[in-house]
Amino acid sequence: MAGRRTLIFLICSGILLPGALRAQPAGHDVTGTVTDSVSGQPLEGVNIVVPGTVMGTATGPDGIYRISGLPAGPHALRFSMIGYALATDTVRIRSDSTVRLDEQMHPTALQSPQLVVTGEKRSVQVTESPVSIGTIGTSDLRLRMPTTINEILPYQPGVQMVGGQINIRGSSGYTRGAGSRVLVLIDGVPVLASDSDGMYWDVVPTTEIQRVEILKGPGSALYGSNALGGVVNIITRPISSHAQTILQGQGGLYTFPSYPSWRWREAPLLTGQWHASHEQRLGKIGYRVGLGQQSSAGYYQNGWFRRWSLDGKISYDPSDNTHWDGRIFLVDDTHGVFTQWRDAHQPFNAPPETLGDYLTNHQVQTALNYSHQASPRLAHTWRTTYYRKAFQNYQHDNDDYSTSHILTTEWQTDYQASGRHFLTLGLQASLESILANVWRDHSGITLAGYFQDEWRLTPLLRMVFGLREDISRIDRFAVRSQLNPKLGLNYHLTDLWSLRASVGRGFRAPSIAERFTQTTQHIFQIVPNPDLHPELSLSWEVGTHYQGPRLRTDLALFSSRFTDFIDPVRDPRTGTISFQNITDARITGIDFSTEFQVPGLPVQQTIGYTYIDPRDLSQDTVLAYRHRHSVVTATKVLLNRRAVLSLEYQFRSQMERVQVFPTNPVTGADRLVPVHLLSLHGFYRFSPNLTVRLAVTNLLQYYYVMFERNMGPPRQIQAGFEYSW
């Protein structure tokens, strides 16, 4: 423990000492306008960074940018924006001048961003990252019209959703929402509930999302527990510098099953949602407020829901080098409860005794972020968030309830120590409190410190070394601590093509739900296991990335070895389910994706393939709830400057093992099948202010089982619009 106390002390010193240094002189300004090289129109949202410093900014709706505080001398500026080629230009600042640099950016066929922030908690080029990063941009969100963000995640290679639970490269499987090996962030702030460690995807309206970044692989060295299998960072859009109101709405229906005996009602299975927001700036203060509602009859009995949401964001810029922003999301959700089908002949019907079962869910998520650029080489960031989640079951066999609170605060310092070293240091603390009958009352505290050094060994070779120490305590249980290091290498073969390799250790503390749940739901009885140990992993990855103006390709080989792997286990004697530490497990595989424009045609094609070999080494069998093969493709046709049509296909091979209802070899009951989903999406932009959309998911009405005795959704047809003024 003495060595670990020393580590925390050094991290604290690393944060406080640079801040005690005197800031450099105010410096000078670079300003200019960024425009489209074809149309000449100003570009809003272009990211501009100064390599070798912590400085950067973004253009407003008029395309104007300003960077303040640069010392005299030559400086490179890097301009990036989704849909445009990366641009770099150089300015020379004299001691008595403000420099103007206008930039023209060239459109590119690809929609993948070239700068990402999630892998290293700051902006880096995709080709410089030592780990795999997937992205979902604004154009994909607008095209596919997801009700919640989890609906669009399976279109990313290596990402699957099993019963609403995210699964990156086979890391999570399915645990009915109790525990997650994927950490979910909103603007870099954790948003997992403290009782179940689960993510409620409706906590952020999709209309407020700018892009999503997905770290595929362990992120414990920077993000701690729950990042064992990866990180999803939902980045909300900034407040526009001009006043605008946006109204978005959509409606649709599920088509009836092809077999009359499967129908559970004659009325249309309608869905609908709307969201309205207004934003503007008043001097140095900007704000946005939004209100939305979603409802659906569901495609199965008891699958209905009604959901209201209120969201707000405020920003304050007291100076060019200091920025504050705050955010709040409130959700009030009531939905029916469906555990399993009535029988195989009525797969969309709920068991009679469960009819009328429902659940209420209330969530409040707030965040406050502060960033200050003390000098061209030194920047500080402070993030704090409070998340309250309360649910109450109204079911025929239980009245479970839980109210959980978690308060998290984090301080991060970025320091460009020299031309070759970039240091990131941080401290994080979390307090949580839970009042519940389903897993009883609990409280806990977690403290963590992390350190990372990005070392440019040569102009072409970059090494990243980092480590994080987490110390946690739940109730009166013993203090548990874990040190997680990582090492990454990135080598540039050319400006567009790089090789990467990384190795790291990860860990995840068991959730309150995994340790203490004691409940009955329909035929399932879950018993507690307070003696669960944290699970550990040792993971490696080697890969390559190429990103040109018309072609992007990424290939990765990966492997993770788990110790004390946590999985739900059914006792064959009593039928009860509890979470247990599997002695050993391993997941290896390959992940490939490419995006390109078809030569001579207005067609963009994306292809992704993932193969995993998920092994339970203690029982010499496969891990449950994993698809060994998965394929995602999208063919996007640019009909003209206003219209886009996209045909998309998802394939997932048959699950080889489940936990509760395996296939009956005699009758064939509970048989699992491969998943084939074909979907059509399109939009037409009538004007800069009005866009209409159409989506048909599961176009061929393919029937499949998501997991035991739960059918996937049939064909769904939706139409929507977005109007701004």
WOWOFEN-V241354 format. One record per run of one state. SS is the DSSP state (A for helix, B for strand, O for the rest). FROM is the first residue (numbers start at 1). TO is the last residue. If there is no record, write none. Layout:
<<SS & FROM & TO> <SS & FROM & TO>>
This chain:
<<O & 1 & 1> <A & 2 & 20> <O & 21 & 27> <B & 28 & 36> <O & 37 & 41> <B & 42 & 42> <O & 43 & 46> <B & 47 & 49> <O & 50 & 55> <B & 56 & 58> <O & 59 & 63> <B & 64 & 70> <O & 71 & 72> <B & 73 & 80> <O & 81 & 83> <B & 84 & 84> <O & 85 & 86> <B & 87 & 93> <O & 94 & 98> <B & 99 & 100> <O & 101 & 102> <B & 103 & 105> <O & 106 & 106> <B & 107 & 107> <O & 108 & 114> <B & 115 & 116> <O & 117 & 123> <B & 124 & 125> <A & 126 & 128> <O & 129 & 131> <B & 132 & 136> <O & 137 & 137> <A & 138 & 144> <O & 145 & 149> <A & 150 & 153> <O & 154 & 158> <B & 159 & 162> <O & 163 & 164> <B & 165 & 168> <O & 169 & 181> <B & 182 & 186> <O & 187 & 188> <B & 189 & 190> <O & 191 & 200> <A & 201 & 203> <O & 204 & 205> <A & 206 & 208> <B & 209 & 216> <O & 217 & 219> <A & 220 & 223> <O & 224 & 229> <B & 230 & 236> <O & 237 & 243> <B & 244 & 254> <O & 255 & 259> <A & 260 & 262> <O & 263 & 268> <B & 269 & 282> <O & 283 & 284> <B & 285 & 296> <O & 297 & 304> <B & 305 & 319> <O & 320 & 321> <B & 322 & 336> <O & 337 & 340> <B & 341 & 343> <O & 344 & 345> <B & 346 & 350> <O & 351 & 351> <A & 352 & 354> <O & 355 & 357> <B & 358 & 375> <O & 376 & 377> <B & 378 & 394> <O & 395 & 400> <B & 401 & 416> <O & 417 & 420> <B & 421 & 436> <O & 437 & 441> <B & 442 & 456> <O & 457 & 460> <B & 461 & 474> <O & 475 & 479> <B & 480 & 492> <O & 493 & 496> <B & 497 & 508> <O & 509 & 511> <A & 512 & 516> <O & 517 & 518> <B & 519 & 521> <O & 522 & 523> <B & 524 & 526> <O & 527 & 534> <B & 535 & 547> <O & 548 & 550> <B & 551 & 570> <O & 571 & 576> <B & 577 & 597> <O & 598 & 602> <B & 603 & 616> <O & 617 & 620> <B & 621 & 622> <O & 623 & 628> <B & 629 & 638> <O & 639 & 642> <B & 643 & 652> <O & 653 & 674> <B & 675 & 687> <O & 688 & 689> <B & 690 & 697> <O & 698 & 704> <B & 705 & 707> <O & 708 & 709> <B & 710 & 711> <O & 712 & 715> <B & 716 & 724> <O & 725 & 725>>
